Amino acid sequence: MDSSQAPRIDKWLWAVRVFKTRSMATQACKTGKIKVDDMAVKPSREVKEGMVISVHAGPITRTLKVVQLLHNRVGAKLVSEYMQDLTPPEEFAKLELIKQQPFRRDRGAGRPTKKERRDIDTWLGWD
């Protein structure tokens, strides 16, 4: 593949299943959640092999290295051929910590009370 056929970053992120839809990948680029060399990129940025991409998705920031270029979406089993996940284990530990939150609220339980809100802020260290 020559550089004139390099895929857009939003399309590549969708193709390697980082995002469920291409429009979600495009929106993430537009809102600054996708970075290359610590700089936010536009959805039209071309992807090159060896490029390291930071994706801020939810509470964690994933770090991905482009191993191979592709234009079409691939099956989940083939993703490892096209990208290498360099995300440090600490990021996944954050995700596990959030899953074990003591202040988890059942769906439909309404808004937290003022006391519950203060407890949540204290637990998160925001007070």
GIVEN-V362127 format. One record per helix or strand of 3 or more residues. SS is the DSSP state (A for helix, B for strand). FROM is the first residue (numbers start at 1). LEN is the number of residues. If there is no record, write none. Layout:
SS|FROM|LEN, SS|FROM|LEN
This chain:
A|3|3, A|9|7, A|22|9, B|34|3, B|52|6, B|60|7, A|76|6, B|83|3, A|89|11, A|114|11
